[in-house]
């Protein structure tokens, strides 16, 4: 087992804090996007998948031999993109009166 010194642990913590702080302005910009156009809403719903496209089950003779878990949560903007897609769906349903089940 590898043991880290206090200095190494603090350096890793500082690096994570630095990366998080560097990504924060992008997160804020994504959160600030307001969907006010049906074309933009449709485009967002088409571009942002409703579920993780990387999750897979590899089967052989109806038996799962390999399972690849969803990797989307590794994306630092995952939550913001999911919320943006949701705002687009709400806009289409509430403001445009469209059926959004095609995007689900």
Biopython code that builds the backbone (N, CA, C, O; Angstrom):
import numpy as np
from Bio.PDB.StructureBuilder import StructureBuilder

atoms = [
    (1, "UNK", "N", (0.842, -1.176, 0.000)),
    (1, "UNK", "CA", (0.000, 0.000, 0.000)),
    (1, "UNK", "C", (0.890, 1.244, 0.000)),
    (1, "UNK", "O", (1.863, 1.323, 0.750)),
    (2, "UNK", "N", (0.549, 2.196, -0.836)),
    (2, "UNK", "CA", (1.327, 3.425, -0.936)),
    (2, "UNK", "C", (0.798, 4.421, 0.082)),
    (2, "UNK", "O", (-0.398, 4.712, 0.133)),
    (3, "UNK", "N", (1.708, 4.932, 0.884)),
    (3, "UNK", "CA", (1.315, 5.940, 1.860)),
    (3, "UNK", "C", (1.820, 7.298, 1.389)),
    (3, "UNK", "O", (2.973, 7.443, 0.983)),
    (4, "UNK", "N", (0.948, 8.272, 1.451)),
    (4, "UNK", "CA", (1.303, 9.618, 1.041)),
    (4, "UNK", "C", (1.624, 10.459, 2.261)),
    (4, "UNK", "O", (0.977, 10.359, 3.303)),
    (5, "UNK", "N", (2.628, 11.278, 2.103)),
    (5, "UNK", "CA", (2.960, 12.190, 3.189)),
    (5, "UNK", "C", (1.920, 13.305, 3.237)),
    (5, "UNK", "O", (1.136, 13.484, 2.306)),
    (6, "UNK", "N", (1.930, 14.030, 4.313)),
    (6, "UNK", "CA", (0.995, 15.145, 4.466)),
    (6, "UNK", "C", (1.208, 16.159, 3.342)),
    (6, "UNK", "O", (0.240, 16.702, 2.811)),
    (7, "UNK", "N", (2.448, 16.417, 2.979)),
    (7, "UNK", "CA", (2.770, 17.378, 1.921)),
    (7, "UNK", "C", (2.216, 16.909, 0.574)),
    (7, "UNK", "O", (1.666, 17.711, -0.181)),
    (8, "UNK", "N", (2.357, 15.610, 0.267)),
    (8, "UNK", "CA", (1.836, 15.076, -0.991)),
    (8, "UNK", "C", (0.313, 15.158, -1.022)),
    (8, "UNK", "O", (-0.274, 15.493, -2.051)),
    (9, "UNK", "N", (-0.313, 14.856, 0.087)),
    (9, "UNK", "CA", (-1.767, 14.923, 0.165)),
    (9, "UNK", "C", (-2.243, 16.354, -0.043)),
    (9, "UNK", "O", (-3.211, 16.582, -0.768)),
    (10, "UNK", "N", (-1.582, 17.313, 0.576)),
    (10, "UNK", "CA", (-1.960, 18.716, 0.430)),
    (10, "UNK", "C", (-1.723, 19.197, -0.998)),
    (10, "UNK", "O", (-2.506, 19.995, -1.514)),
    (11, "UNK", "N", (-0.657, 18.727, -1.645)),
    (11, "UNK", "CA", (-0.380, 19.108, -3.025)),
    (11, "UNK", "C", (-1.471, 18.576, -3.943)),
    (11, "UNK", "O", (-1.935, 19.293, -4.829)),
    (12, "UNK", "N", (-1.887, 17.331, -3.745)),
    (12, "UNK", "CA", (-2.961, 16.759, -4.552)),
    (12, "UNK", "C", (-4.267, 17.506, -4.308)),
    (12, "UNK", "O", (-5.011, 17.787, -5.247)),
    (13, "UNK", "N", (-4.541, 17.824, -3.058)),
    (13, "UNK", "CA", (-5.751, 18.575, -2.727)),
    (13, "UNK", "C", (-5.718, 19.945, -3.392)),
    (13, "UNK", "O", (-6.732, 20.402, -3.920)),
    (14, "UNK", "N", (-4.568, 20.600, -3.371)),
    (14, "UNK", "CA", (-4.430, 21.918, -3.985)),
    (14, "UNK", "C", (-4.632, 21.842, -5.494)),
    (14, "UNK", "O", (-5.235, 22.740, -6.083)),
    (15, "UNK", "N", (-4.139, 20.788, -6.122)),
    (15, "UNK", "CA", (-4.299, 20.615, -7.560)),
    (15, "UNK", "C", (-5.771, 20.421, -7.918)),
    (15, "UNK", "O", (-6.258, 21.003, -8.887)),
    (16, "UNK", "N", (-6.468, 19.615, -7.148)),
    (16, "UNK", "CA", (-7.897, 19.400, -7.390)),
    (16, "UNK", "C", (-8.664, 20.703, -7.200)),
    (16, "UNK", "O", (-9.551, 21.020, -7.993)),
    (17, "UNK", "N", (-8.335, 21.451, -6.171)),
    (17, "UNK", "CA", (-8.984, 22.736, -5.922)),
    (17, "UNK", "C", (-8.714, 23.704, -7.067)),
    (17, "UNK", "O", (-9.611, 24.441, -7.478)),
    (18, "UNK", "N", (-7.501, 23.710, -7.581)),
    (18, "UNK", "CA", (-7.129, 24.587, -8.689)),
    (18, "UNK", "C", (-7.906, 24.226, -9.954)),
    (18, "UNK", "O", (-8.412, 25.109, -10.647)),
    (19, "UNK", "N", (-8.000, 22.943, -10.252)),
    (19, "UNK", "CA", (-8.742, 22.498, -11.435)),
    (19, "UNK", "C", (-10.220, 22.849, -11.298)),
    (19, "UNK", "O", (-10.839, 23.336, -12.244)),
    (20, "UNK", "N", (-10.776, 22.602, -10.127)),
    (20, "UNK", "CA", (-12.186, 22.925, -9.882)),
    (20, "UNK", "C", (-12.432, 24.417, -10.058)),
    (20, "UNK", "O", (-13.428, 24.813, -10.663)),
    (21, "UNK", "N", (-11.548, 25.236, -9.544)),
    (21, "UNK", "CA", (-11.691, 26.689, -9.668)),
    (21, "UNK", "C", (-11.555, 27.133, -11.123)),
    (21, "UNK", "O", (-12.237, 28.062, -11.554)),
    (22, "UNK", "N", (-10.680, 26.477, -11.880)),
    (22, "UNK", "CA", (-10.487, 26.836, -13.281)),
    (22, "UNK", "C", (-11.717, 26.493, -14.128)),
    (22, "UNK", "O", (-12.006, 27.185, -15.104)),
    (23, "UNK", "N", (-12.432, 25.444, -13.767)),
    (23, "UNK", "CA", (-13.612, 25.023, -14.526)),
    (23, "UNK", "C", (-14.884, 25.759, -14.113)),
    (23, "UNK", "O", (-15.879, 25.724, -14.836)),
    (24, "UNK", "N", (-14.862, 26.411, -12.980)),
    (24, "UNK", "CA", (-16.059, 27.069, -12.450)),
    (24, "UNK", "C", (-16.659, 28.111, -13.392)),
    (24, "UNK", "O", (-17.883, 28.140, -13.529)),
    (25, "UNK", "N", (-15.873, 28.971, -14.053)),
    (25, "UNK", "CA", (-16.495, 29.951, -14.963)),
    (25, "UNK", "C", (-17.266, 29.296, -16.112)),
    (25, "UNK", "O", (-18.303, 29.807, -16.534)),
    (26, "UNK", "N", (-16.767, 28.179, -16.612)),
    (26, "UNK", "CA", (-17.471, 27.476, -17.690)),
    (26, "UNK", "C", (-18.774, 26.898, -17.159)),
    (26, "UNK", "O", (-19.805, 26.961, -17.830)),
    (27, "UNK", "N", (-18.731, 26.337, -15.957)),
    (27, "UNK", "CA", (-19.956, 25.808, -15.345)),
    (27, "UNK", "C", (-20.999, 26.917, -15.179)),
    (27, "UNK", "O", (-22.183, 26.717, -15.452)),
    (28, "UNK", "N", (-20.547, 28.076, -14.732)),
    (28, "UNK", "CA", (-21.466, 29.197, -14.522)),
    (28, "UNK", "C", (-22.077, 29.663, -15.842)),
    (28, "UNK", "O", (-23.259, 30.004, -15.893)),
    (29, "UNK", "N", (-21.276, 29.679, -16.909)),
    (29, "UNK", "CA", (-21.798, 30.084, -18.218)),
    (29, "UNK", "C", (-22.833, 29.083, -18.724)),
    (29, "UNK", "O", (-23.855, 29.474, -19.287)),
    (30, "UNK", "N", (-22.568, 27.794, -18.523)),
    (30, "UNK", "CA", (-23.541, 26.777, -18.932)),
    (30, "UNK", "C", (-24.831, 26.897, -18.125)),
    (30, "UNK", "O", (-25.924, 26.744, -18.669)),
    (31, "UNK", "N", (-24.704, 27.169, -16.836)),
    (31, "UNK", "CA", (-25.887, 27.329, -15.983)),
    (31, "UNK", "C", (-26.685, 28.585, -16.331)),
    (31, "UNK", "O", (-27.891, 28.642, -16.093)),
    (32, "UNK", "N", (-26.015, 29.586, -16.891)),
    (32, "UNK", "CA", (-26.672, 30.861, -17.188)),
    (32, "UNK", "C", (-27.394, 30.863, -18.539)),
    (32, "UNK", "O", (-28.138, 31.798, -18.836)),
    (33, "UNK", "N", (-27.187, 29.843, -19.350)),
    (33, "UNK", "CA", (-27.838, 29.802, -20.666)),
    (33, "UNK", "C", (-29.341, 29.651, -20.481)),
    (33, "UNK", "O", (-29.816, 28.726, -19.822)),
    (34, "UNK", "N", (-30.076, 30.583, -21.079)),
    (34, "UNK", "CA", (-31.534, 30.527, -21.049)),
    (34, "UNK", "C", (-32.020, 30.112, -22.431)),
    (34, "UNK", "O", (-31.626, 30.697, -23.440)),
    (35, "UNK", "N", (-32.862, 29.119, -22.468)),
    (35, "UNK", "CA", (-33.400, 28.637, -23.737)),
    (35, "UNK", "C", (-34.637, 29.462, -24.061)),
    (35, "UNK", "O", (-35.635, 29.416, -23.341)),
    (36, "UNK", "N", (-34.559, 30.225, -25.165)),
    (36, "UNK", "CA", (-35.670, 31.099, -25.544)),
    (36, "UNK", "C", (-36.024, 30.969, -27.019)),
    (36, "UNK", "O", (-36.715, 31.824, -27.572)),
    (37, "UNK", "N", (-35.552, 29.902, -27.657)),
    (37, "UNK", "CA", (-35.797, 29.702, -29.077)),
    (37, "UNK", "C", (-36.013, 28.217, -29.323)),
    (37, "UNK", "O", (-35.260, 27.384, -28.819)),
    (38, "UNK", "N", (-37.035, 27.886, -30.094)),
    (38, "UNK", "CA", (-37.345, 26.469, -30.302)),
    (38, "UNK", "C", (-36.256, 25.760, -31.104)),
    (38, "UNK", "O", (-35.990, 24.582, -30.867)),
    (39, "UNK", "N", (-35.621, 26.460, -32.053)),
    (39, "UNK", "CA", (-34.545, 25.834, -32.823)),
    (39, "UNK", "C", (-33.378, 25.465, -31.909)),
    (39, "UNK", "O", (-32.823, 24.370, -32.007)),
    (40, "UNK", "N", (-33.014, 26.380, -31.028)),
    (40, "UNK", "CA", (-31.930, 26.119, -30.071)),
    (40, "UNK", "C", (-32.318, 24.976, -29.142)),
    (40, "UNK", "O", (-31.497, 24.107, -28.848)),
    (41, "UNK", "N", (-33.552, 24.972, -28.682)),
    (41, "UNK", "CA", (-34.021, 23.912, -27.782)),
    (41, "UNK", "C", (-33.967, 22.550, -28.468)),
    (41, "UNK", "O", (-33.503, 21.574, -27.879)),
    (42, "UNK", "N", (-34.441, 22.484, -29.708)),
    (42, "UNK", "CA", (-34.384, 21.221, -30.453)),
    (42, "UNK", "C", (-32.939, 20.771, -30.663)),
    (42, "UNK", "O", (-32.621, 19.590, -30.521)),
    (43, "UNK", "N", (-32.081, 21.711, -30.997)),
    (43, "UNK", "CA", (-30.671, 21.384, -31.223)),
    (43, "UNK", "C", (-30.023, 20.849, -29.952)),
    (43, "UNK", "O", (-29.294, 19.858, -29.998)),
    (44, "UNK", "N", (-30.282, 21.495, -28.818)),
    (44, "UNK", "CA", (-29.717, 21.030, -27.549)),
    (44, "UNK", "C", (-30.215, 19.630, -27.207)),
    (44, "UNK", "O", (-29.442, 18.789, -26.748)),
    (45, "UNK", "N", (-31.496, 19.382, -27.427)),
    (45, "UNK", "CA", (-32.059, 18.064, -27.110)),
    (45, "UNK", "C", (-31.477, 16.975, -27.999)),
    (45, "UNK", "O", (-31.357, 15.824, -27.579)),
    (46, "UNK", "N", (-31.114, 17.336, -29.230)),
    (46, "UNK", "CA", (-30.504, 16.359, -30.135)),
    (46, "UNK", "C", (-29.029, 16.135, -29.812)),
    (46, "UNK", "O", (-28.530, 15.016, -29.930)),
    (47, "UNK", "N", (-28.336, 17.188, -29.408)),
    (47, "UNK", "CA", (-26.892, 17.088, -29.160)),
    (47, "UNK", "C", (-26.550, 16.457, -27.813)),
    (47, "UNK", "O", (-25.570, 15.719, -27.705)),
    (48, "UNK", "N", (-27.343, 16.740, -26.797)),
    (48, "UNK", "CA", (-27.060, 16.233, -25.450)),
    (48, "UNK", "C", (-27.883, 14.963, -25.244)),
    (48, "UNK", "O", (-29.112, 15.025, -25.219)),
    (49, "UNK", "N", (-27.229, 13.820, -25.097)),
    (49, "UNK", "CA", (-27.975, 12.560, -24.971)),
    (49, "UNK", "C", (-28.755, 12.480, -23.657)),
    (49, "UNK", "O", (-28.374, 13.075, -22.649)),
    (50, "UNK", "N", (-29.857, 11.726, -23.698)),
    (50, "UNK", "CA", (-30.689, 11.580, -22.500)),
    (50, "UNK", "C", (-30.080, 10.608, -21.500)),
    (50, "UNK", "O", (-30.414, 10.644, -20.315)),
    (51, "UNK", "N", (-29.206, 9.759, -21.961)),
    (51, "UNK", "CA", (-28.492, 8.849, -21.055)),
    (51, "UNK", "C", (-27.086, 8.654, -21.590)),
    (51, "UNK", "O", (-26.789, 9.014, -22.729)),
    (52, "UNK", "N", (-26.250, 8.101, -20.787)),
    (52, "UNK", "CA", (-24.837, 7.980, -21.128)),
    (52, "UNK", "C", (-24.642, 7.063, -22.341)),
    (52, "UNK", "O", (-25.045, 5.900, -22.303)),
    (53, "UNK", "N", (-24.033, 7.571, -23.411)),
    (53, "UNK", "CA", (-23.837, 6.744, -24.600)),
    (53, "UNK", "C", (-22.707, 5.724, -24.455)),
    (53, "UNK", "O", (-22.543, 4.864, -25.321)),
    (54, "UNK", "N", (-21.940, 5.803, -23.392)),
    (54, "UNK", "CA", (-20.801, 4.904, -23.227)),
    (54, "UNK", "C", (-21.154, 3.624, -22.479)),
    (54, "UNK", "O", (-20.402, 2.651, -22.518)),
    (55, "UNK", "N", (-22.290, 3.625, -21.805)),
    (55, "UNK", "CA", (-22.685, 2.447, -21.037)),
    (55, "UNK", "C", (-23.045, 1.325, -22.007)),
    (55, "UNK", "O", (-23.850, 1.513, -22.919)),
    (56, "UNK", "N", (-22.443, 0.164, -21.799)),
    (56, "UNK", "CA", (-22.668, -0.967, -22.698)),
    (56, "UNK", "C", (-22.713, -2.268, -21.923)),
    (56, "UNK", "O", (-22.086, -2.420, -20.875)),
    (57, "UNK", "N", (-23.477, -3.205, -22.473)),
    (57, "UNK", "CA", (-23.462, -4.581, -22.000)),
    (57, "UNK", "C", (-23.073, -5.439, -23.198)),
    (57, "UNK", "O", (-23.782, -5.471, -24.204)),
    (58, "UNK", "N", (-21.964, -6.122, -23.089)),
    (58, "UNK", "CA", (-21.514, -7.016, -24.153)),
    (58, "UNK", "C", (-22.052, -8.400, -23.818)),
    (58, "UNK", "O", (-21.752, -8.961, -22.765)),
    (59, "UNK", "N", (-22.852, -8.940, -24.734)),
    (59, "UNK", "CA", (-23.482, -10.229, -24.467)),
    (59, "UNK", "C", (-23.034, -11.271, -25.488)),
    (59, "UNK", "O", (-22.755, -10.963, -26.647)),
    (60, "UNK", "N", (-22.977, -12.490, -25.023)),
    (60, "UNK", "CA", (-22.662, -13.637, -25.866)),
    (60, "UNK", "C", (-23.615, -14.749, -25.465)),
    (60, "UNK", "O", (-23.624, -15.183, -24.313)),
    (61, "UNK", "N", (-24.410, -15.206, -26.408)),
    (61, "UNK", "CA", (-25.416, -16.232, -26.147)),
    (61, "UNK", "C", (-26.347, -15.816, -24.998)),
    (61, "UNK", "O", (-26.607, -16.598, -24.084)),
    (62, "UNK", "N", (-26.835, -14.595, -25.059)),
    (62, "UNK", "CA", (-27.769, -14.040, -24.063)),
    (62, "UNK", "C", (-27.201, -13.973, -22.650)),
    (62, "UNK", "O", (-27.963, -13.899, -21.686)),
    (63, "UNK", "N", (-25.909, -13.998, -22.511)),
    (63, "UNK", "CA", (-25.264, -13.844, -21.203)),
    (63, "UNK", "C", (-24.336, -12.639, -21.270)),
    (63, "UNK", "O", (-23.559, -12.480, -22.212)),
    (64, "UNK", "N", (-24.435, -11.804, -20.259)),
    (64, "UNK", "CA", (-23.568, -10.632, -20.210)),
    (64, "UNK", "C", (-22.163, -11.075, -19.836)),
    (64, "UNK", "O", (-21.939, -11.646, -18.768)),
    (65, "UNK", "N", (-21.216, -10.803, -20.735)),
    (65, "UNK", "CA", (-19.826, -11.184, -20.452)),
    (65, "UNK", "C", (-18.982, -9.975, -20.047)),
    (65, "UNK", "O", (-17.919, -10.123, -19.444)),
    (66, "UNK", "N", (-19.468, -8.778, -20.386)),
    (66, "UNK", "CA", (-18.731, -7.570, -20.025)),
    (66, "UNK", "C", (-19.724, -6.425, -19.869)),
    (66, "UNK", "O", (-20.600, -6.222, -20.710)),
    (67, "UNK", "N", (-19.572, -5.694, -18.793)),
    (67, "UNK", "CA", (-20.417, -4.532, -18.547)),
    (67, "UNK", "C", (-19.522, -3.310, -18.416)),
    (67, "UNK", "O", (-18.619, -3.276, -17.581)),
    (68, "UNK", "N", (-19.777, -2.311, -19.245)),
    (68, "UNK", "CA", (-19.040, -1.049, -19.173)),
    (68, "UNK", "C", (-19.964, -0.036, -18.502)),
    (68, "UNK", "O", (-21.001, 0.316, -19.064)),
    (69, "UNK", "N", (-19.606, 0.435, -17.312)),
    (69, "UNK", "CA", (-20.492, 1.357, -16.580)),
    (69, "UNK", "C", (-20.547, 2.727, -17.258)),
    (69, "UNK", "O", (-19.677, 3.053, -18.066)),
    (70, "UNK", "N", (-21.556, 3.522, -16.936)),
    (70, "UNK", "CA", (-21.638, 4.866, -17.510)),
    (70, "UNK", "C", (-20.445, 5.708, -17.065)),
    (70, "UNK", "O", (-20.096, 5.751, -15.885)),
    (71, "UNK", "N", (-19.841, 6.367, -18.026)),
    (71, "UNK", "CA", (-18.653, 7.174, -17.741)),
    (71, "UNK", "C", (-18.952, 8.671, -17.766)),
    (71, "UNK", "O", (-18.049, 9.485, -17.574)),
    (72, "UNK", "N", (-20.190, 9.031, -17.997)),
    (72, "UNK", "CA", (-20.540, 10.445, -18.137)),
    (72, "UNK", "C", (-20.246, 11.261, -16.882)),
    (72, "UNK", "O", (-19.912, 12.442, -16.970)),
    (73, "UNK", "N", (-20.367, 10.645, -15.740)),
    (73, "UNK", "CA", (-20.144, 11.404, -14.500)),
    (73, "UNK", "C", (-18.686, 11.831, -14.347)),
    (73, "UNK", "O", (-18.366, 12.648, -13.484)),
    (74, "UNK", "N", (-17.802, 11.283, -15.179)),
    (74, "UNK", "CA", (-16.415, 11.736, -15.170)),
    (74, "UNK", "C", (-16.267, 13.077, -15.882)),
    (74, "UNK", "O", (-15.266, 13.771, -15.704)),
    (75, "UNK", "N", (-17.258, 13.439, -16.682)),
    (75, "UNK", "CA", (-17.258, 14.716, -17.382)),
    (75, "UNK", "C", (-17.475, 15.828, -16.355)),
    (75, "UNK", "O", (-18.469, 15.800, -15.630)),
    (76, "UNK", "N", (-16.569, 16.803, -16.277)),
    (76, "UNK", "CA", (-16.719, 17.853, -15.256)),
    (76, "UNK", "C", (-17.933, 18.757, -15.483)),
    (76, "UNK", "O", (-18.319, 19.506, -14.585)),
    (77, "UNK", "N", (-18.540, 18.696, -16.677)),
    (77, "UNK", "CA", (-19.702, 19.530, -16.977)),
    (77, "UNK", "C", (-20.980, 18.704, -17.104)),
    (77, "UNK", "O", (-21.983, 19.191, -17.625)),
    (78, "UNK", "N", (-20.952, 17.473, -16.637)),
    (78, "UNK", "CA", (-22.091, 16.567, -16.785)),
    (78, "UNK", "C", (-23.374, 17.161, -16.208)),
    (78, "UNK", "O", (-24.403, 17.193, -16.883)),
    (79, "UNK", "N", (-23.317, 17.621, -14.988)),
    (79, "UNK", "CA", (-24.515, 18.150, -14.325)),
    (79, "UNK", "C", (-25.062, 19.374, -15.057)),
    (79, "UNK", "O", (-26.276, 19.508, -15.212)),
    (80, "UNK", "N", (-24.186, 20.260, -15.506)),
    (80, "UNK", "CA", (-24.624, 21.464, -16.203)),
    (80, "UNK", "C", (-25.266, 21.115, -17.547)),
    (80, "UNK", "O", (-26.262, 21.727, -17.935)),
    (81, "UNK", "N", (-24.703, 20.136, -18.257)),
    (81, "UNK", "CA", (-25.265, 19.746, -19.550)),
    (81, "UNK", "C", (-26.624, 19.072, -19.391)),
    (81, "UNK", "O", (-27.538, 19.316, -20.178)),
    (82, "UNK", "N", (-26.755, 18.227, -18.376)),
    (82, "UNK", "CA", (-28.044, 17.579, -18.122)),
    (82, "UNK", "C", (-29.096, 18.633, -17.770)),
    (82, "UNK", "O", (-30.232, 18.550, -18.235)),
    (83, "UNK", "N", (-28.732, 19.608, -16.963)),
    (83, "UNK", "CA", (-29.670, 20.684, -16.603)),
    (83, "UNK", "C", (-30.026, 21.536, -17.822)),
    (83, "UNK", "O", (-31.175, 21.952, -17.971)),
    (84, "UNK", "N", (-29.059, 21.794, -18.685)),
    (84, "UNK", "CA", (-29.315, 22.566, -19.900)),
    (84, "UNK", "C", (-30.288, 21.816, -20.811)),
    (84, "UNK", "O", (-31.199, 22.420, -21.377)),
    (85, "UNK", "N", (-30.102, 20.524, -20.950)),
    (85, "UNK", "CA", (-31.019, 19.710, -21.757)),
    (85, "UNK", "C", (-32.419, 19.739, -21.138)),
    (85, "UNK", "O", (-33.418, 19.840, -21.851)),
    (86, "UNK", "N", (-32.481, 19.650, -19.822)),
    (86, "UNK", "CA", (-33.776, 19.697, -19.139)),
    (86, "UNK", "C", (-34.469, 21.040, -19.375)),
    (86, "UNK", "O", (-35.675, 21.079, -19.621)),
    (87, "UNK", "N", (-33.716, 22.136, -19.302)),
    (87, "UNK", "CA", (-34.308, 23.458, -19.554)),
    (87, "UNK", "C", (-34.846, 23.548, -20.984)),
    (87, "UNK", "O", (-35.890, 24.155, -21.222)),
    (88, "UNK", "N", (-34.130, 22.941, -21.929)),
    (88, "UNK", "CA", (-34.594, 22.929, -23.320)),
    (88, "UNK", "C", (-35.888, 22.124, -23.449)),
    (88, "UNK", "O", (-36.811, 22.540, -24.149)),
    (89, "UNK", "N", (-35.954, 20.979, -22.779)),
    (89, "UNK", "CA", (-37.170, 20.161, -22.811)),
    (89, "UNK", "C", (-38.356, 20.903, -22.185)),
    (89, "UNK", "O", (-39.467, 20.871, -22.714)),
    (90, "UNK", "N", (-38.111, 21.561, -21.074)),
    (90, "UNK", "CA", (-39.175, 22.323, -20.405)),
    (90, "UNK", "C", (-39.658, 23.459, -21.306)),
    (90, "UNK", "O", (-40.858, 23.717, -21.387)),
    (91, "UNK", "N", (-38.741, 24.131, -21.976)),
    (91, "UNK", "CA", (-39.121, 25.212, -22.892)),
    (91, "UNK", "C", (-40.014, 24.672, -24.010)),
    (91, "UNK", "O", (-41.051, 25.256, -24.325)),
    (92, "UNK", "N", (-39.601, 23.553, -24.604)),
    (92, "UNK", "CA", (-40.388, 22.982, -25.698)),
    (92, "UNK", "C", (-41.775, 22.553, -25.224)),
    (92, "UNK", "O", (-42.764, 22.745, -25.931)),
    (93, "UNK", "N", (-41.843, 21.977, -24.038)),
    (93, "UNK", "CA", (-43.130, 21.499, -23.526)),
    (93, "UNK", "C", (-44.023, 22.649, -23.064)),
    (93, "UNK", "O", (-45.204, 22.689, -23.407)),
    (94, "UNK", "N", (-43.473, 23.577, -22.296)),
    (94, "UNK", "CA", (-44.286, 24.640, -21.691)),
    (94, "UNK", "C", (-44.557, 25.810, -22.639)),
    (94, "UNK", "O", (-45.698, 26.254, -22.766)),
    (95, "UNK", "N", (-43.527, 26.302, -23.294)),
    (95, "UNK", "CA", (-43.673, 27.494, -24.133)),
    (95, "UNK", "C", (-44.165, 27.170, -25.541)),
    (95, "UNK", "O", (-44.960, 27.914, -26.115)),
    (96, "UNK", "N", (-43.685, 26.052, -26.094)),
    (96, "UNK", "CA", (-44.042, 25.706, -27.474)),
    (96, "UNK", "C", (-45.179, 24.697, -27.547)),
    (96, "UNK", "O", (-45.754, 24.489, -28.616)),
    (97, "UNK", "N", (-45.506, 24.071, -26.428)),
    (97, "UNK", "CA", (-46.585, 23.095, -26.401)),
    (97, "UNK", "C", (-46.291, 21.834, -27.191)),
    (97, "UNK", "O", (-47.212, 21.175, -27.673)),
    (98, "UNK", "N", (-45.028, 21.494, -27.328)),
    (98, "UNK", "CA", (-44.641, 20.326, -28.119)),
    (98, "UNK", "C", (-44.574, 19.072, -27.259)),
    (98, "UNK", "O", (-44.397, 19.135, -26.042)),
    (99, "UNK", "N", (-44.718, 17.943, -27.920)),
    (99, "UNK", "CA", (-44.570, 16.646, -27.265)),
    (99, "UNK", "C", (-43.078, 16.318, -27.234)),
    (99, "UNK", "O", (-42.456, 16.147, -28.283)),
    (100, "UNK", "N", (-42.510, 16.231, -26.050)),
    (100, "UNK", "CA", (-41.064, 16.015, -25.927)),
    (100, "UNK", "C", (-40.697, 14.551, -25.700)),
    (100, "UNK", "O", (-39.535, 14.233, -25.445)),
    (101, "UNK", "N", (-41.677, 13.665, -25.791)),
    (101, "UNK", "CA", (-41.374, 12.243, -25.557)),
    (101, "UNK", "C", (-40.423, 11.682, -26.610)),
    (101, "UNK", "O", (-39.786, 10.656, -26.371)),
    (102, "UNK", "N", (-40.312, 12.330, -27.767)),
    (102, "UNK", "CA", (-39.369, 11.854, -28.790)),
    (102, "UNK", "C", (-37.924, 12.019, -28.332)),
    (102, "UNK", "O", (-37.029, 11.364, -28.867)),
    (103, "UNK", "N", (-37.687, 12.882, -27.353)),
    (103, "UNK", "CA", (-36.338, 13.116, -26.841)),
    (103, "UNK", "C", (-36.034, 12.321, -25.581)),
    (103, "UNK", "O", (-34.943, 12.442, -25.023)),
    (104, "UNK", "N", (-36.975, 11.514, -25.127)),
    (104, "UNK", "CA", (-36.770, 10.753, -23.894)),
    (104, "UNK", "C", (-36.350, 9.326, -24.181)),
    (104, "UNK", "O", (-36.135, 8.547, -23.253)),
]
sb = StructureBuilder()
sb.init_structure("model")
sb.init_model(0)
sb.init_chain("A")
sb.init_seg("    ")
for serial, (resi, resn, name, xyz) in enumerate(atoms, 1):
    if name == "N":
        sb.init_residue(resn, " ", resi, " ")
    sb.init_atom(name, np.array(xyz, "f"), 0.0, 1.0, " ", f" {name:<3s}", serial, name[0])
structure = sb.get_structure()
